[in-house]
Amino acid sequence: MHLDCNILKNYIELTKPRILALVLVTTVLGFFMGGEGIISYALLAYLLIGTALTCAGSSVLNQYLERDFDSKMERTKNRPIPAGTISPAKALNFGIILILSGIFLLYVKTNILTAFLSLLTTFLYILVYTPMKRINWLNTTIGAIPGAIPPLGGWAAATGTLNFHAGVLFLILFLWQHPHFYAIAWMLKEDYRKAGFQMLPVIDKDGKRTFQQILIFSIILIPVSIIPALTGLSGRVYLLGAIISGMGLLFVSKKLIDSHTIADARNLLKATVIYLPILLILIVSDATF
């Protein structure tokens, strides 16, 4: 029984539960805002199950492809595949089954657009972002695209289409990922160097370009985040909250830019983790429909 529990735990770890949770939350956001409320709990359930399956499968295949590189990094060497607790073949089969099941469920129970967006996310994450990490520092920007698609999937499931408002939700998530993941990359740059990943902090020795990217995206995020209030998707409470939280994130980003320290990179990471839930709660609670 103990052995079975350990096996189950390892398979769950392969699915990257924390990333999965974020994907599901932003999917619900798109569904709620697109449908102007929860139009069908049954539809939402199918959406979340299908999205969870494809997202989990993508994470499994990502670890399958990076198993040799993960074994070189302190942060990832104890993951199930490099640690030898799950064989690469079993992980490959598990990931493929999850993805195909998820896309099929979304196609049958939601609509073809939602299924396509899920398939697109999987394709970009596994076949574009994952190999690009070893080739070019722009992998962070490329990886931010599939990371920002989930609210589009939720919106498409609720409405059968996409519009400008859905695009704004995509853009907010796309921009937010840059200070978030550059902070992580700065903290773990030596680990990434060991594995041969071409993250920007690895090739940017003094950090000048890395901090420039953090500053640019932190600044752009502020005006983009207030668009929902300007277009009538959310109200004045959201507008005020978006400005204050955006300025707070910019302040923390500026501290890292000035200090270059791991401690301030960790603070920026924490700030991005706090920022996003605040913004999502505000946009939902102050929705104008």
Buried (B, 14 or more C-beta within 10 A) or exposed (E): EEEEEEEEEBBEBBBBEEBBEBBBBBBBBBBBBBBEEEBEEEBBEBBBBBBBBBBBBBBBBBBBBBBEBBBBBEEBBEBBBBBEBBEBEBBBEBBBEBBBBBBBBBBEBBBEBBBBBBBBBBEBBBEBBBEBBEEBBEBBBBBBBBBBBBBBBBBBBBBEEBEEBBBBBBBBBBBBBBBBBBBBBBBBBEBBBBBEBBBBBBEBEEBEBBBEBBBBBBBBBBEBBBBBBEEEBBBEEBBBBBBEBBEBBBEBBBBBBEEBEBEBBBBBBEBBEBBBEBBBEBBBEBBEE
